[in-house]
Every structure is written in structure tokens, then in C-alpha cells.
Amino acid sequence: TSAEYDLLWLLASNAGRILSREDIFERLRGIEYDGQDRSIDVRISRIRPKIGDDPENPKRIKTVRSKGYLFVKEGN
């Protein structure tokens, strides 16, 4: 979907940097994160298999507990 593409583009454009849910919401939706919405998590779970990332042991899009998401550059 276009929402998944936008999220993947944002993560890849910031490869090597942890993006919090707050950052992602602000940049993609232009609104403040309410602390409850899980739509970003759902999109990440849909993107991972599409890019060949193992959902059980992701190598490209990592979840950083209590911080956000990290897109890992290829070769790292």
C-alpha cells in the first residue's frame, strides 16, 4: 500500500537511526502520537515479509524496545 511504501521510504531514508513512533507519526501523518495507536506496528509487520525480512528474527527493520524502529543498511 502507499502507507507501507511511505513508511519504508522514511525508515530507509533514515537508515542507521532509530525512529520513534512519535517521529514516524509526526512525519507521516502530521499528528502527535497518542501512545495507543498500533498502526505503525501493523504496517511494519506487513512490510517485513514483503522485503524478505524474517518477522521472527528481523535483520533489516529491527524493533528497538522502548525506542522505536531501526532500518539496518545492507551489509551491516
Phi, psi and omega in degrees: 000166179293327178295321178293317179299314180300319179293315179298317179299317179298313180297313182295324179292341180242032182307137180088354179243138176282128175251124179284163175301323178300314178300314183297313179301312182300314184286322184270326185249343181071021179230162179281140178287132183271356179086354183243329186296128181253013184299326178296316179299319179296316179297318178301316181295333177278327181288317186310305180294330181293333179258010178080019180269130180289116181300332180280332181215069186294140179249332185266313178245105183261142172271124178254107187309131179064009181238308183151219183236147182231123174268122184266127178297147178298137180093354178262000000 
